Amino acid sequence: MTVVDDRIEMADTSDERTLDMMFEWLEPTPEGFKVEIVEGNVYMSPQRDTHWDIIFDLLEQLRAAYLRKRLKTDVRIDFPGRLNGFASDVVALTEGATKDPQGHWRYQDIEFVAEVISKGTAANDYGSKKATYAIAGVPVYLIVDPYTGTWHLHTLPKDDEYRSTLSLDFGAAIELTETVVGLTLETGGFPRD
């Protein structure tokens, strides 16, 4: 509290956080960990071999349709909603994608997102992140679950849900030729946890 003339000014006690502030508090991130903020909650996950092997496999296959510079992994992208700064496992950006004034890739330029399930954050990938991706209009959202050996393809976003979902076991191809991605992803080599 400060006294100015005969007035009393109260100190600013608002708890208004921004994503930039929150990420700044978390730096530096320990090596081998990924940090995300989902609906204002901080999640830090260790990277596992199985997790990384699936991500790398997806990236290699996506290279058939995307230039390397259009593919991102574990890069912060801010999404609609309250304090949503995701570091998605795999992102494919549109041709001509641009960064926002803060230097972050724009969610509006995403064509494809894949999340590989981690036990501690699976609820986010199946729940609030899936709803956020739908709200953001991400055309293709893929969840890969090495614990169950299944994948879940979500397309046709409307409001906070995807109107089309297909779930199959590892080994079944993910047919994306009728989507903006325009190719088929093979899953037979995906490892299980």
Backbone bond lengths (Angstrom), bond angles and torsions (degrees), N, CA, C in turn:
res aa  C-N    CA-C-N  psi(-1)  N-CA   C-N-CA  omega(-1)  CA-C   N-CA-C  phi
1 M - - - 1.433 - - 1.523 108.00 -
2 T 1.334 115.74 139.39 1.454 121.95 -179.21 1.525 108.75 -126.88
3 V 1.347 116.64 139.79 1.449 120.40 176.09 1.523 107.70 -99.28
4 V 1.315 116.08 121.28 1.456 122.35 178.47 1.528 105.72 -123.11
5 D 1.342 115.81 121.46 1.462 121.06 -172.56 1.530 107.08 52.83
6 D 1.297 117.38 -122.46 1.463 119.95 177.15 1.518 111.60 -106.67
7 R 1.326 116.09 9.01 1.467 120.30 -179.38 1.517 109.78 -96.92
8 I 1.295 116.11 152.95 1.461 121.49 175.13 1.517 107.62 -110.67
9 E 1.334 115.34 121.07 1.465 120.14 177.01 1.509 108.34 -101.52
10 M 1.303 116.11 128.05 1.455 121.45 179.75 1.530 108.86 -83.16
11 A 1.314 114.89 144.04 1.463 119.68 176.17 1.520 108.71 -66.97
12 D 1.314 115.89 149.46 1.463 120.83 178.01 1.519 108.53 -70.50
13 T 1.316 116.03 114.56 1.469 120.37 -179.64 1.524 111.42 -113.50
14 S 1.305 116.72 16.51 1.467 118.62 -178.96 1.526 109.62 -64.68
15 D 1.294 114.60 151.06 1.460 121.40 -179.38 1.533 109.27 -107.36
16 E 1.321 115.31 33.14 1.455 120.30 -177.51 1.524 109.94 -77.32
17 R 1.307 115.42 105.32 1.462 121.11 179.62 1.519 109.00 -96.62
18 T 1.309 114.60 154.77 1.451 119.84 172.35 1.524 107.35 -120.09
19 L 1.316 116.14 159.19 1.460 119.68 176.77 1.521 111.07 -59.77
20 D 1.327 116.79 -41.37 1.466 119.35 179.77 1.523 110.85 -59.15
21 M 1.335 117.51 -44.31 1.462 120.55 178.71 1.524 110.85 -61.00
22 M 1.324 116.29 -46.18 1.457 120.05 -176.40 1.527 111.52 -64.59
23 F 1.330 117.24 -44.08 1.457 119.37 178.51 1.532 111.05 -65.25
24 E 1.322 116.11 -36.12 1.464 120.06 178.35 1.532 110.82 -62.34
25 W 1.329 117.44 -39.80 1.460 121.59 178.79 1.529 111.30 -63.27
26 L 1.320 116.59 -28.12 1.462 121.37 -174.29 1.525 113.68 -89.87
27 E 1.330 117.20 -2.62 1.468 119.58 -178.54 1.517 110.58 -88.86
28 P 1.304 118.75 144.35 1.463 125.78 -3.73 1.528 110.61 -81.77
29 T 1.315 115.30 145.75 1.460 121.42 176.57 1.526 108.36 -76.43
30 P 1.323 117.72 134.56 1.468 119.04 178.66 1.533 111.15 -58.64
31 E 1.305 116.00 141.45 1.461 121.07 179.99 1.526 110.12 -57.69
32 G 1.329 115.24 138.31 1.457 120.44 178.68 1.516 113.90 86.37
33 F 1.342 117.48 5.08 1.453 121.39 179.40 1.520 110.23 -119.13
34 K 1.306 115.10 151.94 1.456 122.66 176.02 1.518 107.19 -116.03
35 V 1.333 117.84 137.18 1.456 122.56 179.52 1.517 109.04 -118.32
36 E 1.339 115.19 134.07 1.453 122.02 174.79 1.519 108.52 -136.65
37 I 1.323 115.21 155.95 1.451 121.12 173.19 1.517 106.66 -121.10
38 V 1.328 115.83 117.37 1.457 122.74 -177.57 1.515 107.85 -119.89
39 E 1.325 115.67 114.69 1.456 122.57 -178.06 1.527 111.93 52.16
40 G 1.330 116.50 39.71 1.454 122.25 176.80 1.515 114.92 84.32
41 N 1.326 118.43 -3.15 1.465 122.35 178.31 1.520 109.68 -99.97
42 V 1.319 116.09 137.53 1.465 121.78 -178.11 1.524 109.26 -91.70
43 Y 1.342 115.65 131.81 1.458 122.04 176.64 1.517 108.44 -125.10
44 M 1.320 115.61 127.81 1.456 121.37 177.32 1.525 106.88 -121.69
45 S 1.338 115.92 122.40 1.463 120.77 -176.26 1.518 110.52 -124.95
46 P 1.343 116.55 135.97 1.466 118.59 173.68 1.524 110.08 -74.30
47 Q 1.314 117.05 144.55 1.455 121.20 176.34 1.526 108.66 -83.85
48 R 1.313 116.22 129.75 1.463 122.36 179.48 1.522 109.34 -107.24
49 D 1.322 116.23 157.64 1.467 120.75 179.74 1.524 112.07 -57.44
50 T 1.325 117.36 -47.58 1.468 121.30 -179.04 1.525 109.95 -58.13
51 H 1.306 115.02 -47.07 1.463 122.24 179.58 1.534 110.05 -56.87
52 W 1.318 116.23 -51.57 1.466 120.85 -177.76 1.524 111.47 -66.39
53 D 1.333 118.74 -38.56 1.466 121.16 179.71 1.524 111.29 -60.13
54 I 1.332 117.29 -40.92 1.473 120.52 178.51 1.522 110.36 -67.98
55 I 1.329 117.35 -43.84 1.470 120.63 178.08 1.524 110.39 -58.54
56 F 1.327 116.38 -46.66 1.461 120.38 -178.23 1.530 110.72 -63.92
57 D 1.329 117.12 -40.55 1.465 121.49 177.28 1.532 110.59 -60.18
58 L 1.339 116.70 -45.93 1.464 120.30 178.49 1.529 111.32 -61.43
59 L 1.327 116.68 -45.19 1.464 120.33 179.56 1.532 111.50 -59.86
60 E 1.337 116.21 -44.46 1.465 119.65 179.26 1.527 111.25 -60.49
61 Q 1.323 117.13 -43.00 1.463 120.06 -179.38 1.533 112.09 -69.38
62 L 1.321 116.63 -37.69 1.463 120.25 179.54 1.526 112.42 -66.91
63 R 1.325 116.93 -21.64 1.474 120.65 178.61 1.524 111.89 -60.96
64 A 1.324 118.33 -19.04 1.467 120.84 176.47 1.527 111.17 -66.75
65 A 1.340 117.51 -23.54 1.459 121.28 -178.05 1.531 113.78 -117.97
66 Y 1.334 117.32 -15.69 1.461 121.14 -173.60 1.521 111.35 -129.09
67 L 1.327 115.57 139.60 1.457 119.83 169.96 1.522 108.76 -66.23
68 R 1.313 117.19 149.96 1.462 121.77 -178.18 1.531 111.88 -52.81
69 K 1.338 117.57 -40.91 1.464 120.15 -176.43 1.536 112.76 -68.23
70 R 1.330 117.25 -12.89 1.472 120.51 176.49 1.522 112.65 -92.50
71 L 1.329 117.73 -2.57 1.459 122.57 179.09 1.519 109.64 -107.28
72 K 1.322 116.60 132.17 1.459 122.01 -178.35 1.522 109.52 -130.09
73 T 1.330 115.56 151.25 1.451 121.81 173.87 1.522 108.58 -141.66
74 D 1.333 114.97 132.90 1.465 121.84 178.00 1.528 113.22 55.97
75 V 1.326 117.36 34.48 1.463 122.91 177.45 1.522 108.05 -106.19
76 R 1.321 116.52 131.42 1.469 120.69 -178.83 1.520 111.68 -62.43
77 I 1.333 113.75 129.19 1.461 122.02 171.52 1.521 106.00 -134.37
78 D 1.330 117.29 128.91 1.459 121.69 179.70 1.526 109.20 -86.81
79 F 1.340 114.83 135.78 1.463 121.78 -176.24 1.515 110.50 -118.78
80 P 1.335 117.11 163.39 1.462 120.32 178.14 1.530 111.12 -60.25
81 G 1.316 114.64 157.99 1.455 120.54 -179.63 1.513 109.75 105.08
82 R 1.313 115.67 -179.99 1.463 121.11 -176.72 1.515 110.71 -82.32
83 L 1.327 117.12 114.49 1.463 124.82 173.84 1.526 112.58 51.05
84 N 1.330 116.08 63.76 1.464 122.56 176.52 1.524 110.10 -114.19
85 G 1.308 117.05 96.95 1.455 123.11 175.68 1.518 107.99 -117.24
86 F 1.326 116.75 96.72 1.466 121.45 -174.95 1.518 110.87 -94.88
87 A 1.323 115.82 149.05 1.461 123.52 170.72 1.524 105.62 -118.91
88 S 1.312 115.52 73.04 1.469 122.44 -173.62 1.522 110.96 -58.02
89 D 1.338 115.51 148.43 1.464 120.21 -178.06 1.518 111.98 -63.13
90 V 1.333 117.57 -44.90 1.469 121.66 177.96 1.525 108.15 -140.89
91 V 1.323 115.61 131.77 1.468 122.13 176.24 1.521 108.19 -132.15
92 A 1.331 115.99 134.47 1.463 121.74 171.64 1.525 107.38 -113.88
93 L 1.332 115.60 124.70 1.462 122.03 -176.38 1.523 111.26 -98.60
94 T 1.325 115.69 155.34 1.454 122.01 177.04 1.524 110.58 -66.76
95 E 1.304 115.23 159.55 1.462 120.96 171.86 1.530 106.86 -61.96
96 G 1.318 117.90 132.03 1.458 122.09 178.96 1.521 114.16 81.01
97 A 1.329 117.94 15.44 1.467 121.18 178.15 1.527 110.04 -57.10
98 T 1.333 115.62 144.51 1.461 120.70 -178.80 1.520 109.97 -128.82
99 K 1.319 115.44 159.75 1.459 121.21 176.88 1.526 109.75 -90.74
100 D 1.332 115.56 155.45 1.460 120.63 176.90 1.533 109.59 -78.30
101 P 1.327 118.53 175.92 1.468 120.60 -178.48 1.537 114.50 -59.08
102 Q 1.335 117.60 -23.13 1.467 120.97 178.13 1.530 112.27 -86.15
103 G 1.328 117.72 -1.37 1.456 121.39 178.25 1.512 114.70 88.15
104 H 1.338 117.74 16.43 1.462 121.87 177.72 1.529 110.05 -103.20
105 W 1.320 116.33 147.66 1.464 120.23 174.49 1.521 108.72 -64.04
106 R 1.321 115.58 146.75 1.462 121.57 -176.57 1.536 110.58 -90.84
107 Y 1.328 116.81 135.72 1.462 120.40 178.22 1.530 111.57 -62.77
108 Q 1.324 117.09 -25.72 1.467 120.92 179.99 1.530 112.07 -65.20
109 D 1.324 117.63 -17.40 1.467 121.83 -177.79 1.530 112.87 -99.25
110 I 1.317 117.93 11.71 1.466 120.89 -178.76 1.524 110.51 -90.00
111 E 1.341 115.50 131.81 1.463 121.68 174.98 1.522 112.19 -103.28
112 F 1.329 116.61 -28.31 1.460 121.56 -172.98 1.521 109.20 -150.07
113 V 1.325 116.15 137.12 1.466 122.19 172.78 1.523 107.54 -132.01
114 A 1.335 115.69 138.10 1.465 121.00 171.22 1.519 108.15 -126.55
115 E 1.321 115.28 136.91 1.456 122.34 173.38 1.520 107.49 -120.82
116 V 1.328 116.24 130.69 1.456 122.31 175.26 1.525 106.07 -100.58
117 I 1.304 115.92 123.37 1.459 122.15 -172.01 1.528 112.32 -63.03
118 S 1.325 114.98 134.90 1.456 124.13 166.77 1.521 105.94 -116.08
119 K 1.310 117.44 142.51 1.465 119.90 -175.89 1.519 112.86 -54.59
120 G 1.316 118.06 -43.58 1.454 121.32 -174.82 1.514 114.97 -72.33
121 T 1.328 117.93 -20.56 1.470 120.22 -176.22 1.523 112.92 -123.53
122 A 1.322 117.86 12.16 1.473 121.43 -178.05 1.525 112.10 -57.66
123 A 1.324 117.01 -38.64 1.468 120.00 -179.12 1.525 111.21 -59.72
124 N 1.333 117.86 -35.56 1.470 120.54 176.75 1.521 111.08 -64.40
125 D 1.347 116.68 -47.70 1.462 120.97 -175.85 1.529 112.00 -63.41
126 Y 1.336 116.40 -39.61 1.460 121.53 179.55 1.522 112.75 -82.78
127 G 1.329 117.74 -18.63 1.457 121.54 -173.72 1.508 114.67 -114.87
128 S 1.343 115.76 -97.62 1.471 119.65 -171.03 1.523 113.38 -64.11
129 K 1.342 118.34 -35.65 1.468 118.60 178.91 1.525 110.50 -69.22
130 K 1.326 117.30 -39.36 1.472 120.05 177.69 1.526 109.91 -60.81
131 A 1.328 117.65 -44.52 1.468 121.00 178.44 1.527 110.90 -63.30
132 T 1.330 116.99 -41.19 1.466 121.01 179.79 1.522 110.95 -65.59
133 Y 1.343 117.71 -42.65 1.464 119.97 177.23 1.525 110.64 -60.38
134 A 1.335 117.72 -39.97 1.468 120.80 178.29 1.525 110.64 -64.53
135 I 1.332 116.88 -45.92 1.470 120.79 178.23 1.527 110.20 -59.02
136 A 1.334 116.76 -38.61 1.471 121.77 -179.43 1.528 111.99 -73.77
137 G 1.329 117.40 -9.53 1.466 120.69 178.76 1.519 113.63 78.67
138 V 1.332 118.21 23.17 1.471 120.48 176.70 1.527 107.33 -65.72
139 P 1.347 118.20 117.76 1.461 120.89 -172.21 1.531 114.96 -66.57
140 V 1.333 117.26 -33.26 1.467 120.54 -176.26 1.527 108.89 -134.03
141 Y 1.336 115.65 120.51 1.465 121.97 177.80 1.524 108.00 -124.75
142 L 1.329 115.50 122.25 1.459 122.02 -178.22 1.522 109.30 -116.18
143 I 1.334 116.14 128.89 1.461 121.79 172.55 1.525 106.97 -109.52
144 V 1.323 115.94 127.44 1.466 121.55 177.62 1.526 106.96 -113.90
145 D 1.336 116.17 123.85 1.458 121.28 -175.02 1.532 110.92 -116.14
146 P 1.343 117.68 98.24 1.461 120.21 -178.50 1.529 113.78 -71.08
147 Y 1.330 118.06 -12.90 1.466 121.07 178.79 1.526 111.34 -78.52
148 T 1.338 116.34 -35.65 1.464 120.48 179.40 1.529 112.02 -101.88
149 G 1.341 116.90 -11.16 1.459 120.78 -177.58 1.520 112.25 68.92
150 T 1.341 115.61 34.38 1.464 120.62 -179.37 1.531 110.55 -128.49
151 W 1.333 114.45 160.10 1.461 120.43 171.57 1.523 108.12 -128.25
152 H 1.342 114.70 154.29 1.464 121.65 -175.06 1.523 108.00 -133.37
153 L 1.309 116.53 113.47 1.461 122.32 -178.15 1.524 109.35 -99.39
154 H 1.333 116.06 125.21 1.463 122.40 -179.56 1.529 108.52 -117.52
155 T 1.327 115.95 125.84 1.464 121.76 178.41 1.537 108.99 -137.08
156 L 1.303 115.93 174.42 1.458 123.93 -179.68 1.535 112.46 59.20
157 P 1.344 116.64 65.24 1.464 119.51 179.25 1.520 111.67 -68.82
158 K 1.327 115.49 138.73 1.464 121.35 173.09 1.521 107.18 -149.12
159 D 1.320 115.51 124.76 1.458 122.00 -175.76 1.527 108.73 55.69
160 D 1.337 118.61 -121.38 1.467 120.55 -176.53 1.530 113.09 -108.20
161 E 1.332 116.20 26.72 1.468 119.07 179.04 1.526 110.83 -146.29
162 Y 1.313 114.23 164.29 1.463 120.89 173.81 1.520 107.77 -102.62
163 R 1.315 116.09 132.37 1.462 121.74 -176.68 1.523 113.07 -80.29
164 S 1.324 117.24 -17.51 1.459 120.57 179.97 1.522 109.34 -127.62
165 T 1.327 116.29 128.20 1.460 122.28 178.06 1.518 108.56 -135.96
166 L 1.326 115.47 133.49 1.460 121.70 175.63 1.513 107.64 -129.90
167 S 1.328 117.08 127.98 1.459 122.65 179.85 1.518 109.22 -123.32
168 L 1.348 116.11 125.23 1.463 121.25 178.58 1.523 109.63 -140.85
169 D 1.327 115.58 170.17 1.458 122.12 -179.29 1.518 111.60 -82.02
170 F 1.353 115.71 157.08 1.463 120.37 171.23 1.526 107.39 -54.24
171 G 1.296 115.74 141.00 1.461 122.07 -176.13 1.515 110.73 109.32
172 A 1.342 117.03 -32.20 1.467 121.23 175.95 1.527 108.57 -81.51
173 A 1.316 115.96 134.78 1.464 120.90 -179.83 1.528 110.67 -70.95
174 I 1.324 115.49 147.30 1.468 121.89 175.89 1.522 106.62 -97.09
175 E 1.299 114.95 106.73 1.464 121.66 -174.73 1.528 109.85 -84.89
176 L 1.337 115.67 109.21 1.462 121.44 -178.65 1.533 112.24 -118.79
177 T 1.326 117.05 13.58 1.469 119.55 -176.28 1.523 112.51 -66.45
178 E 1.321 118.19 -24.25 1.468 121.04 178.96 1.533 112.17 -94.27
179 T 1.339 116.88 11.62 1.465 121.91 177.70 1.532 108.64 -113.18
180 V 1.325 116.74 179.60 1.468 120.72 177.67 1.518 112.14 -63.18
181 V 1.334 117.84 -21.84 1.465 121.61 -179.12 1.529 110.09 -70.19
182 G 1.322 117.62 -43.52 1.458 121.64 172.10 1.516 116.64 73.97
183 L 1.321 118.63 27.42 1.465 120.15 176.30 1.522 110.26 -151.41
184 T 1.330 115.61 175.98 1.459 122.73 177.97 1.517 108.70 -111.01
185 L 1.333 116.32 133.16 1.461 121.50 177.90 1.522 109.17 -103.00
186 E 1.322 116.80 130.11 1.468 122.01 178.28 1.523 109.10 -90.02
187 T 1.327 117.02 139.38 1.463 120.95 -176.03 1.528 112.77 -119.09
188 G 1.316 117.80 1.25 1.458 121.06 -177.17 1.521 113.79 -60.56
189 G 1.330 117.58 -26.64 1.462 121.20 -179.09 1.524 114.04 -92.44
190 F 1.337 117.82 1.16 1.463 119.56 -179.85 1.525 109.97 -68.13
191 P 1.331 118.17 126.61 1.467 120.61 177.58 1.527 111.10 -76.78
192 R 1.316 115.88 161.60 1.459 122.05 177.04 1.519 110.24 -113.54
193 D 1.315 115.36 153.93 1.462 121.94 175.36 1.513 109.22 -104.62
